[in-house]
Amino acid sequence: MISFPEQLVYRISRFIDLGVDWVLDNFRGFFRGFASFVNSLFNIFDTIFSSIPWWVYIILLVIAGWRLYNIKVGIGLGAMLYAIGMFGLWDDMIYTLIIIFIGVTASLLIGLPSGIAMAKFSRVERVLKPLLDGMQTMPSFVYLIPAVTLFGLGRVPAVIATSIYAIPPLIRLTYLGITSVDKEVIEAGRSFGSTSMQMLFKIELPQSLPTIMTGVNQTTMMAMAMVVIASMIGADGIGAQVLVSMRRLEIGQGFQAGLAIVFLAIILDRIFQGIAKRFERSVTMDG
């Protein structure tokens, strides 16, 4: 009467395993082709990002911080980026940036249309809301299991897991931005005879851009959170340095790599927040 009866135990894990085996047997060629595409994409961006001199990154970051905030913020962000290079983690940072860039780009391509569809169609909203709830409460390590099963070890599953883990905030905030557009503005657009597409692209999306940019910022931060976790499935970058330091109990090296992740997260957060505030001021002035 105290322990749960063994005869009532019903394990669904075996059905999930059978489903995964069926997918692998029937779509192995597709997953190999997709992995090859992601690898090629990674190599292209690696060539582009690595060909830019380190000092150009710092100068551009200082200018961006100055234009978005003030010169003090620009110099501070530039100093953080310089510190990452000073730690000897510049190449690892580029690797990490590429994973984040591809992951966030994939999240944008999927998240924006999904958020718009969620705002426009009640059926889509009813389906996506519980799905997003599950995705945001699921432990991040769980995302690594299907990624590794379908794509093996390395940077490809890291990109896939990062994209899936980071996408829910963008969908939610795109939905929130569009549904929060002032009803009077919507009615004014309709009174002028705007079509649904014109309403979306000329009124709703411009009005909701600040909220959407906040979603992009949150998605980027979620992608950053996967940096260390992705290193557990063979991805390199700053996260791998943290993992190696943990295994070897190298406290100084681990703290240094962790500090580099913090600096990179602050840089990305400030840049996206500054862009979001610019959009918000622009929309306010237009209004």
BALOBA-1460 file (C-alpha; in Angstrom, 3 decimals):
// residues 287
<rec num="1" residu="m" x="0.000" y="0.000" z="0.000"/>
<rec num="2" residu="i" x="3.008" y="2.325" z="0.370"/>
<rec num="3" residu="s" x="5.012" y="1.643" z="-2.793"/>
<rec num="4" residu="f" x="3.479" y="2.185" z="-6.212"/>
<rec num="5" residu="p" x="2.248" y="-1.191" z="-7.589"/>
<rec num="6" residu="e" x="4.600" y="-2.647" z="-10.164"/>
<rec num="7" residu="q" x="1.710" y="-4.032" z="-12.235"/>
<rec num="8" residu="l" x="0.415" y="-0.477" z="-12.792"/>
<rec num="9" residu="v" x="3.713" y="0.765" z="-14.194"/>
<rec num="10" residu="y" x="3.414" y="1.579" z="-17.892"/>
<rec num="11" residu="r" x="6.621" y="2.643" z="-19.563"/>
<rec num="12" residu="i" x="6.172" y="4.799" z="-22.671"/>
<rec num="13" residu="s" x="9.921" y="4.985" z="-23.216"/>
<rec num="14" residu="r" x="9.943" y="1.806" z="-25.314"/>
<rec num="15" residu="f" x="7.404" y="3.283" z="-27.725"/>
<rec num="16" residu="i" x="9.490" y="6.437" z="-28.040"/>
<rec num="17" residu="d" x="12.557" y="4.289" z="-28.757"/>
<rec num="18" residu="l" x="10.632" y="2.351" z="-31.413"/>
<rec num="19" residu="g" x="9.521" y="5.623" z="-32.990"/>
<rec num="20" residu="v" x="13.082" y="6.962" z="-33.075"/>
<rec num="21" residu="d" x="14.344" y="3.711" z="-34.609"/>
<rec num="22" residu="w" x="11.650" y="3.954" z="-37.300"/>
<rec num="23" residu="v" x="12.608" y="7.548" z="-38.084"/>
<rec num="24" residu="l" x="16.283" y="6.621" z="-38.347"/>
<rec num="25" residu="d" x="15.552" y="3.638" z="-40.590"/>
<rec num="26" residu="n" x="13.369" y="5.648" z="-42.979"/>
<rec num="27" residu="f" x="14.924" y="9.120" z="-42.937"/>
<rec num="28" residu="r" x="18.618" y="8.489" z="-42.303"/>
<rec num="29" residu="g" x="19.523" y="9.954" z="-45.690"/>
<rec num="30" residu="f" x="17.605" y="13.148" z="-44.951"/>
<rec num="31" residu="f" x="19.352" y="13.669" z="-41.603"/>
<rec num="32" residu="r" x="22.752" y="13.045" z="-43.153"/>
<rec num="33" residu="g" x="22.014" y="15.544" z="-45.895"/>
<rec num="34" residu="f" x="20.778" y="18.113" z="-43.392"/>
<rec num="35" residu="a" x="23.864" y="17.595" z="-41.231"/>
<rec num="36" residu="s" x="26.043" y="18.128" z="-44.307"/>
<rec num="37" residu="f" x="24.143" y="21.356" z="-45.072"/>
<rec num="38" residu="v" x="24.610" y="22.678" z="-41.513"/>
<rec num="39" residu="n" x="28.312" y="21.749" z="-41.623"/>
<rec num="40" residu="s" x="28.745" y="23.602" z="-44.916"/>
<rec num="41" residu="l" x="26.901" y="26.613" z="-43.524"/>
<rec num="42" residu="f" x="29.095" y="26.550" z="-40.430"/>
<rec num="43" residu="n" x="32.251" y="26.432" z="-42.551"/>
<rec num="44" residu="i" x="31.094" y="29.411" z="-44.639"/>
<rec num="45" residu="f" x="30.445" y="31.553" z="-41.580"/>
<rec num="46" residu="d" x="33.666" y="30.336" z="-39.979"/>
<rec num="47" residu="t" x="35.598" y="31.558" z="-43.018"/>
<rec num="48" residu="i" x="33.811" y="34.936" z="-42.945"/>
<rec num="49" residu="f" x="34.043" y="35.523" z="-39.199"/>
<rec num="50" residu="s" x="37.654" y="34.353" z="-38.964"/>
<rec num="51" residu="s" x="38.821" y="36.534" z="-41.870"/>
<rec num="52" residu="i" x="37.851" y="39.736" z="-40.032"/>
<rec num="53" residu="p" x="40.781" y="41.142" z="-37.970"/>
<rec num="54" residu="w" x="40.261" y="41.112" z="-34.230"/>
<rec num="55" residu="w" x="40.657" y="44.880" z="-33.903"/>
<rec num="56" residu="v" x="37.863" y="45.475" z="-36.423"/>
<rec num="57" residu="y" x="35.441" y="43.636" z="-34.109"/>
<rec num="58" residu="i" x="36.464" y="45.834" z="-31.199"/>
<rec num="59" residu="i" x="36.216" y="49.078" z="-33.179"/>
<rec num="60" residu="l" x="32.784" y="48.147" z="-34.549"/>
<rec num="61" residu="l" x="31.590" y="47.191" z="-31.063"/>
<rec num="62" residu="v" x="32.803" y="50.500" z="-29.582"/>
<rec num="63" residu="i" x="31.004" y="52.414" z="-32.340"/>
<rec num="64" residu="a" x="27.824" y="50.373" z="-31.855"/>
<rec num="65" residu="g" x="27.866" y="50.957" z="-28.084"/>
<rec num="66" residu="w" x="28.486" y="54.664" z="-28.606"/>
<rec num="67" residu="r" x="25.650" y="55.038" z="-31.129"/>
<rec num="68" residu="l" x="23.175" y="52.956" z="-29.124"/>
<rec num="69" residu="y" x="24.062" y="54.336" z="-25.679"/>
<rec num="70" residu="n" x="27.110" y="56.548" z="-25.125"/>
<rec num="71" residu="i" x="30.882" y="56.446" z="-25.545"/>
<rec num="72" residu="k" x="31.436" y="55.024" z="-22.030"/>
<rec num="73" residu="v" x="29.262" y="52.014" z="-22.796"/>
<rec num="74" residu="g" x="31.022" y="51.587" z="-26.150"/>
<rec num="75" residu="i" x="34.461" y="51.577" z="-24.526"/>
<rec num="76" residu="g" x="33.230" y="49.186" z="-21.816"/>
<rec num="77" residu="l" x="31.876" y="46.704" z="-24.360"/>
<rec num="78" residu="g" x="35.055" y="46.979" z="-26.407"/>
<rec num="79" residu="a" x="37.126" y="46.318" z="-23.266"/>
<rec num="80" residu="m" x="35.112" y="43.165" z="-22.540"/>
<rec num="81" residu="l" x="35.706" y="41.868" z="-26.061"/>
<rec num="82" residu="y" x="39.407" y="42.683" z="-25.750"/>
<rec num="83" residu="a" x="39.517" y="40.792" z="-22.443"/>
<rec num="84" residu="i" x="38.144" y="37.652" z="-24.134"/>
<rec num="85" residu="g" x="41.028" y="37.797" z="-26.605"/>
<rec num="86" residu="m" x="43.470" y="38.520" z="-23.794"/>
<rec num="87" residu="f" x="42.302" y="35.321" z="-22.070"/>
<rec num="88" residu="g" x="43.398" y="33.400" z="-25.186"/>
<rec num="89" residu="l" x="39.815" y="32.514" z="-26.076"/>
<rec num="90" residu="w" x="39.343" y="34.544" z="-29.261"/>
<rec num="91" residu="d" x="39.042" y="31.555" z="-31.629"/>
<rec num="92" residu="d" x="36.747" y="29.784" z="-29.151"/>
<rec num="93" residu="m" x="34.594" y="32.920" z="-28.996"/>
<rec num="94" residu="i" x="34.300" y="33.000" z="-32.803"/>
<rec num="95" residu="y" x="33.232" y="29.332" z="-32.769"/>
<rec num="96" residu="t" x="30.637" y="30.075" z="-30.083"/>
<rec num="97" residu="l" x="29.382" y="33.137" z="-31.958"/>
<rec num="98" residu="i" x="28.842" y="31.078" z="-35.109"/>
<rec num="99" residu="i" x="26.737" y="28.517" z="-33.215"/>
<rec num="100" residu="i" x="24.693" y="31.337" z="-31.667"/>
<rec num="101" residu="f" x="24.366" y="33.160" z="-35.000"/>
<rec num="102" residu="i" x="23.114" y="30.100" z="-36.897"/>
<rec num="103" residu="g" x="20.888" y="29.028" z="-34.009"/>
<rec num="104" residu="v" x="19.283" y="32.461" z="-33.613"/>
<rec num="105" residu="t" x="18.866" y="32.836" z="-37.392"/>
<rec num="106" residu="a" x="17.084" y="29.464" z="-37.553"/>
<rec num="107" residu="s" x="14.927" y="30.523" z="-34.593"/>
<rec num="108" residu="l" x="13.995" y="33.723" z="-36.450"/>
<rec num="109" residu="l" x="13.046" y="31.841" z="-39.619"/>
<rec num="110" residu="i" x="10.798" y="29.488" z="-37.647"/>
<rec num="111" residu="g" x="9.751" y="31.664" z="-34.701"/>
<rec num="112" residu="l" x="8.507" y="34.776" z="-36.498"/>
<rec num="113" residu="p" x="6.043" y="32.965" z="-38.815"/>
<rec num="114" residu="s" x="4.948" y="30.744" z="-35.923"/>
<rec num="115" residu="g" x="4.290" y="33.758" z="-33.677"/>
<rec num="116" residu="i" x="2.364" y="35.511" z="-36.448"/>
<rec num="117" residu="a" x="0.293" y="32.374" z="-37.141"/>
<rec num="118" residu="m" x="-0.344" y="32.016" z="-33.409"/>
<rec num="119" residu="a" x="-1.666" y="35.592" z="-33.256"/>
<rec num="120" residu="k" x="-3.825" y="35.226" z="-36.372"/>
<rec num="121" residu="f" x="-5.324" y="31.748" z="-35.951"/>
<rec num="122" residu="s" x="-6.896" y="30.542" z="-32.723"/>
<rec num="123" residu="r" x="-6.337" y="26.879" z="-33.631"/>
<rec num="124" residu="v" x="-2.609" y="27.459" z="-34.006"/>
<rec num="125" residu="e" x="-2.626" y="29.267" z="-30.659"/>
<rec num="126" residu="r" x="-4.351" y="26.338" z="-28.947"/>
<rec num="127" residu="v" x="-1.774" y="23.918" z="-30.350"/>
<rec num="128" residu="l" x="1.362" y="26.008" z="-29.772"/>
<rec num="129" residu="k" x="0.676" y="27.320" z="-26.261"/>
<rec num="130" residu="p" x="0.926" y="23.954" z="-24.451"/>
<rec num="131" residu="l" x="3.790" y="22.961" z="-26.750"/>
<rec num="132" residu="l" x="5.714" y="26.115" z="-25.818"/>
<rec num="133" residu="d" x="4.949" y="25.529" z="-22.138"/>
<rec num="134" residu="g" x="6.469" y="22.069" z="-22.440"/>
<rec num="135" residu="m" x="9.507" y="23.322" z="-24.350"/>
<rec num="136" residu="q" x="10.245" y="26.015" z="-21.761"/>
<rec num="137" residu="t" x="9.905" y="23.680" z="-18.775"/>
<rec num="138" residu="m" x="11.785" y="20.767" z="-20.320"/>
<rec num="139" residu="p" x="15.334" y="20.433" z="-18.886"/>
<rec num="140" residu="s" x="17.864" y="21.736" z="-21.403"/>
<rec num="141" residu="f" x="19.844" y="18.472" z="-21.292"/>
<rec num="142" residu="v" x="16.877" y="16.617" z="-22.796"/>
<rec num="143" residu="y" x="17.289" y="18.529" z="-26.056"/>
<rec num="144" residu="l" x="20.707" y="16.936" z="-26.487"/>
<rec num="145" residu="i" x="19.322" y="13.385" z="-26.641"/>
<rec num="146" residu="p" x="17.359" y="13.574" z="-29.933"/>
<rec num="147" residu="a" x="19.985" y="15.890" z="-31.438"/>
<rec num="148" residu="v" x="22.757" y="13.371" z="-30.786"/>
<rec num="149" residu="t" x="20.571" y="10.422" z="-31.836"/>
<rec num="150" residu="l" x="19.692" y="11.981" z="-35.185"/>
<rec num="151" residu="f" x="22.893" y="13.900" z="-36.006"/>
<rec num="152" residu="g" x="25.694" y="12.311" z="-33.980"/>
<rec num="153" residu="l" x="28.274" y="14.277" z="-32.018"/>
<rec num="154" residu="g" x="29.821" y="17.640" z="-32.866"/>
<rec num="155" residu="r" x="28.698" y="21.088" z="-33.882"/>
<rec num="156" residu="v" x="25.636" y="20.032" z="-35.925"/>
<rec num="157" residu="p" x="23.628" y="18.666" z="-32.956"/>
<rec num="158" residu="a" x="24.832" y="21.683" z="-30.944"/>
<rec num="159" residu="v" x="23.299" y="24.039" z="-33.515"/>
<rec num="160" residu="i" x="20.063" y="22.012" z="-33.674"/>
<rec num="161" residu="a" x="19.676" y="21.782" z="-29.899"/>
<rec num="162" residu="t" x="20.472" y="25.492" z="-29.518"/>
<rec num="163" residu="s" x="17.857" y="26.465" z="-32.106"/>
<rec num="164" residu="i" x="15.103" y="24.351" z="-30.531"/>
<rec num="165" residu="y" x="15.925" y="25.454" z="-26.989"/>
<rec num="166" residu="a" x="16.064" y="29.157" z="-27.914"/>
<rec num="167" residu="i" x="12.930" y="29.474" z="-30.050"/>
<rec num="168" residu="p" x="10.025" y="29.670" z="-27.498"/>
<rec num="169" residu="p" x="10.648" y="33.278" z="-26.276"/>
<rec num="170" residu="l" x="10.647" y="34.595" z="-29.848"/>
<rec num="171" residu="i" x="7.341" y="32.867" z="-30.687"/>
<rec num="172" residu="r" x="5.703" y="34.085" z="-27.482"/>
<rec num="173" residu="l" x="6.879" y="37.687" z="-27.798"/>
<rec num="174" residu="t" x="6.002" y="37.877" z="-31.500"/>
<rec num="175" residu="y" x="2.511" y="36.698" z="-30.561"/>
<rec num="176" residu="l" x="2.364" y="39.170" z="-27.673"/>
<rec num="177" residu="g" x="3.577" y="42.068" z="-29.832"/>
<rec num="178" residu="i" x="1.012" y="41.523" z="-32.583"/>
<rec num="179" residu="t" x="-1.910" y="40.924" z="-30.220"/>
<rec num="180" residu="s" x="-0.967" y="44.042" z="-28.199"/>
<rec num="181" residu="v" x="-1.162" y="46.473" z="-31.133"/>
<rec num="182" residu="d" x="-3.583" y="49.308" z="-30.344"/>
<rec num="183" residu="k" x="-7.083" y="48.425" z="-31.555"/>
<rec num="184" residu="e" x="-7.634" y="52.002" z="-32.751"/>
<rec num="185" residu="v" x="-4.636" y="51.697" z="-35.061"/>
<rec num="186" residu="i" x="-6.048" y="48.427" z="-36.419"/>
<rec num="187" residu="e" x="-9.432" y="50.014" z="-37.009"/>
<rec num="188" residu="a" x="-7.829" y="52.999" z="-38.746"/>
<rec num="189" residu="g" x="-5.983" y="50.661" z="-41.095"/>
<rec num="190" residu="r" x="-9.169" y="48.780" z="-41.903"/>
<rec num="191" residu="s" x="-11.089" y="51.994" z="-42.532"/>
<rec num="192" residu="f" x="-8.541" y="52.905" z="-45.203"/>
<rec num="193" residu="g" x="-9.207" y="49.590" z="-46.944"/>
<rec num="194" residu="s" x="-5.943" y="47.826" z="-46.057"/>
<rec num="195" residu="t" x="-5.753" y="44.136" z="-46.900"/>
<rec num="196" residu="s" x="-4.704" y="41.537" z="-44.318"/>
<rec num="197" residu="m" x="-1.133" y="41.459" z="-45.674"/>
<rec num="198" residu="q" x="-0.922" y="45.260" z="-45.710"/>
<rec num="199" residu="m" x="-2.193" y="45.346" z="-42.145"/>
<rec num="200" residu="l" x="0.448" y="42.832" z="-41.106"/>
<rec num="201" residu="f" x="3.482" y="44.358" z="-42.815"/>
<rec num="202" residu="k" x="2.614" y="48.071" z="-42.603"/>
<rec num="203" residu="i" x="0.860" y="48.307" z="-39.242"/>
<rec num="204" residu="e" x="1.091" y="45.262" z="-36.966"/>
<rec num="205" residu="l" x="4.725" y="44.248" z="-37.465"/>
<rec num="206" residu="p" x="6.122" y="47.830" z="-37.295"/>
<rec num="207" residu="q" x="4.077" y="48.517" z="-34.151"/>
<rec num="208" residu="s" x="5.228" y="45.267" z="-32.518"/>
<rec num="209" residu="l" x="8.910" y="45.537" z="-33.517"/>
<rec num="210" residu="p" x="10.121" y="46.595" z="-30.025"/>
<rec num="211" residu="t" x="8.482" y="43.516" z="-28.481"/>
<rec num="212" residu="i" x="9.802" y="41.281" z="-31.256"/>
<rec num="213" residu="m" x="13.320" y="42.659" z="-30.754"/>
<rec num="214" residu="t" x="13.001" y="41.857" z="-27.051"/>
<rec num="215" residu="g" x="12.130" y="38.326" z="-28.158"/>
<rec num="216" residu="v" x="15.261" y="38.219" z="-30.326"/>
<rec num="217" residu="n" x="17.280" y="39.348" z="-27.301"/>
<rec num="218" residu="q" x="15.756" y="36.644" z="-25.100"/>
<rec num="219" residu="t" x="16.323" y="34.027" z="-27.789"/>
<rec num="220" residu="t" x="19.973" y="35.050" z="-28.012"/>
<rec num="221" residu="m" x="20.377" y="34.759" z="-24.244"/>
<rec num="222" residu="m" x="18.768" y="31.313" z="-24.329"/>
<rec num="223" residu="a" x="21.224" y="30.320" z="-27.047"/>
<rec num="224" residu="m" x="24.064" y="31.553" z="-24.838"/>
<rec num="225" residu="a" x="22.750" y="29.343" z="-22.047"/>
<rec num="226" residu="m" x="23.315" y="26.295" z="-24.262"/>
<rec num="227" residu="v" x="27.009" y="27.095" z="-24.831"/>
<rec num="228" residu="v" x="28.355" y="25.002" z="-21.967"/>
<rec num="229" residu="i" x="25.701" y="22.301" z="-22.316"/>
<rec num="230" residu="a" x="26.406" y="21.854" z="-26.045"/>
<rec num="231" residu="s" x="30.051" y="21.167" z="-25.244"/>
<rec num="232" residu="m" x="28.912" y="17.892" z="-23.643"/>
<rec num="233" residu="i" x="28.025" y="16.541" z="-27.111"/>
<rec num="234" residu="g" x="31.297" y="17.432" z="-28.783"/>
<rec num="235" residu="a" x="30.876" y="21.124" z="-29.622"/>
<rec num="236" residu="d" x="33.972" y="23.276" z="-29.241"/>
<rec num="237" residu="g" x="34.045" y="26.927" z="-28.205"/>
<rec num="238" residu="i" x="34.188" y="28.627" z="-24.828"/>
<rec num="239" residu="g" x="31.807" y="26.076" z="-23.327"/>
<rec num="240" residu="a" x="34.269" y="23.289" z="-24.097"/>
<rec num="241" residu="q" x="36.927" y="25.158" z="-22.119"/>
<rec num="242" residu="v" x="34.597" y="25.259" z="-19.118"/>
<rec num="243" residu="l" x="33.873" y="21.538" z="-19.449"/>
<rec num="244" residu="v" x="37.566" y="20.609" z="-19.727"/>
<rec num="245" residu="s" x="38.367" y="22.788" z="-16.702"/>
<rec num="246" residu="m" x="35.673" y="21.034" z="-14.682"/>
<rec num="247" residu="r" x="37.044" y="17.597" z="-15.569"/>
<rec num="248" residu="r" x="40.615" y="18.600" z="-14.719"/>
<rec num="249" residu="l" x="39.624" y="20.709" z="-11.686"/>
<rec num="250" residu="e" x="41.465" y="23.705" z="-13.161"/>
<rec num="251" residu="i" x="39.729" y="26.424" z="-11.165"/>
<rec num="252" residu="g" x="41.537" y="29.386" z="-12.713"/>
<rec num="253" residu="q" x="40.991" y="28.276" z="-16.310"/>
<rec num="254" residu="g" x="37.338" y="27.466" z="-15.597"/>
<rec num="255" residu="f" x="36.728" y="30.847" z="-13.978"/>
<rec num="256" residu="q" x="38.445" y="32.589" z="-16.890"/>
<rec num="257" residu="a" x="36.289" y="30.767" z="-19.464"/>
<rec num="258" residu="g" x="33.163" y="31.459" z="-17.402"/>
<rec num="259" residu="l" x="34.064" y="35.135" z="-17.265"/>
<rec num="260" residu="a" x="34.459" y="35.144" z="-21.055"/>
<rec num="261" residu="i" x="30.937" y="33.696" z="-21.415"/>
<rec num="262" residu="v" x="29.598" y="36.401" z="-19.086"/>
<rec num="263" residu="f" x="31.347" y="39.126" z="-21.110"/>
<rec num="264" residu="l" x="29.995" y="37.753" z="-24.391"/>
<rec num="265" residu="a" x="26.470" y="37.507" z="-22.947"/>
<rec num="266" residu="i" x="26.632" y="41.116" z="-21.693"/>
<rec num="267" residu="i" x="27.859" y="42.323" z="-25.095"/>
<rec num="268" residu="l" x="25.066" y="40.585" z="-26.995"/>
<rec num="269" residu="d" x="22.436" y="41.614" z="-24.450"/>
<rec num="270" residu="r" x="23.411" y="45.312" z="-24.543"/>
<rec num="271" residu="i" x="23.515" y="45.397" z="-28.338"/>
<rec num="272" residu="f" x="20.094" y="43.808" z="-28.775"/>
<rec num="273" residu="q" x="18.570" y="45.869" z="-25.955"/>
<rec num="274" residu="g" x="19.920" y="49.032" z="-27.551"/>
<rec num="275" residu="i" x="18.459" y="48.073" z="-30.937"/>
<rec num="276" residu="a" x="15.103" y="47.261" z="-29.312"/>
<rec num="277" residu="k" x="15.020" y="50.671" z="-27.602"/>
<rec num="278" residu="r" x="15.850" y="52.357" z="-30.907"/>
<rec num="279" residu="f" x="12.903" y="50.605" z="-32.540"/>
<rec num="280" residu="e" x="10.672" y="51.569" z="-29.612"/>
<rec num="281" residu="r" x="11.623" y="55.239" z="-29.882"/>
<rec num="282" residu="s" x="11.120" y="55.118" z="-33.642"/>
<rec num="283" residu="v" x="7.636" y="53.632" z="-33.282"/>
<rec num="284" residu="t" x="6.754" y="56.207" z="-30.577"/>
<rec num="285" residu="m" x="7.891" y="59.095" z="-32.777"/>
<rec num="286" residu="d" x="5.935" y="57.721" z="-35.756"/>
<rec num="287" residu="g" x="2.878" y="57.374" z="-33.570"/>
